[in-house]
């Protein structure tokens, strides 16, 4: 995205950043990069994390660029999961800014986001990444990240090679900025598509978005489209298999040997890798072509449109009616379960993928990530992306601030003056790969945990409430089974919502999806995020006013706080396992919470070249 000045006004366009790449930098770093580009309203970050982690598990050097950053500006730019060192990033940004100021381009200086995009691309090229996974900042067509060419290297649309584009679920967000309705927003996000590339389209809840994206995809890259349809993940089975990895990969082995996190069972039920998504893919496109005509109904009347659907825990890939023939891929390890034709040749191969990231919707994100990875190994030579490597990557994935459980305690510690100061003690249990399970007891009761999620629009709010309700049912079931404090099966805990919003959000619409009678709301502000002058938090008093417009407002208690720290101090003094505490409304609020609890999910480390 492009910001014209520090006043907060957003202006989209590629003129400045393209001019900078072509005429101001000493060399154009895009020419060295192959890219997976990810756009959409919700799920972009999870898809990027899954793809990057699988590439790393396979032995590739993967660069990842996310927007926005989480705790610090440099943590948006990572290789092998480690952010660019703070000092190196500051030096790189200073150099880019100096070049830009010296050039005095007629179209104006780079925006802050354009500077960070240039920095990421330059750093990836400098470190010779095998693939860069890049998340769109806002929209797509006119976003600063939309500067790459086609898989064949045609430069009319950019420089470098955008191999695969993923379009995550599209909804009404940033209305009036990237579009005035769903069709215009979908058109903007589909602008990252490139001729000859593979396009993976997530399940779309908005039919207008689906039709617009399909129309554009069929025009730009016909026959190379994968559409993913999903059903709720409670139909997905619990697998009985062990994730294996190569003992030769010392770095991966070291990561897998990290101490396991022990989560309470009411949290771990939906986020420790015990759930599984079964996907199917063809060993060859020609073999699967015959399967399509005999077993599956097309998603639309136009058979050239590929689809994927989940039925009872299975995800079926449907290939376009006119695919290019591809020989069976030896790098795709054949699983024990497979479908066969009458002559005994396999038609589909089944693969179990661990679902580590919590939330029902993560099955859809995992499907998008898998078929993007499958396109990379099938069509672009990433042959080390075996089934086992993808499983390991999906098992190791983490994505902080999204349905993350934070262990919380706040106690007074006397300093050297004798004054007692509240101190946070916390740990982040949002990391993937844990399969620990324990029962509810005093050490992991509800008041020892905060669930934090960056949900900031209606679709995300619906998914958050769904997850919270399922968690509460699990809590209650276990309390009933263990007769915890003599409670009855009908004693369901209420929700204490710690909420902060960015200005401009439809607070009433979001709150109506989250808040039920009996819940309480603690309205808080968040601090100004670095390099994002267009972001402003909503005054807690305005959140209180928005709650008054809810049907259940008479049964919802609202408290306003001057800071998140004040709310956490109050939370420590009012500990009660009759409430589940959930912090949401903005990713910037989630980041504030991590800072308050001194949790840093992205540790810096030296990125080594292969030579």
Secondary structure, 3 states (H helix, E strand, C coil): CCECCCCCCECCCCHHHHHHHHHHCCCCHHHHCEEEEEECCCCHHHHHHHHHHHHHHCCCCEEEECCCCCCCHHHHEEECCEECCHHHHHHHHHHHHHHHHHHCCCCCCCCHHHHHHHHHHHHHHHCCCCEEEEECCCCCCCCCCCCCECCCCCHHHCCCEEEEEEECCCCCCCECCCECCHHHHHHHHHHHCCCCCEEEECCCCCHHHHHHHHHHHHHHCCCCEEEECCCCHHHCCCCCCCCCCCCCCHHHHHHHCCCCCCCEHHHHCCCCCCEEEEEEECCCHHHHHHHHHHHCCCCCCCCCCCEEEECCCEEEEECCCCCCCCCCCCCCCCCCCEEECCCCCEEEEEEEEEECCCCCCHHHHHHHHHHHHHHHHHHCCCCCCCHHHHHHHHHHCCCCCCCEEEEEEEEEEECCCCCEEEEEEEEECCCCCCCCCECCCHHHCHHHEEEECCCCCHHHHHHHHHHHHHHHHHHHHHHHHHCHHHCCCCCCCEEEEEECCECCCCHHHHHHHHCCCCCEEEECCCCCCCCCCCCCECCHHHHHHHHCCCCCHHHCEEEECCCHHHHHHHHHHCCCCCEEEEEECCHHHHHHHHHHCCCCCCCCCCCCCCC
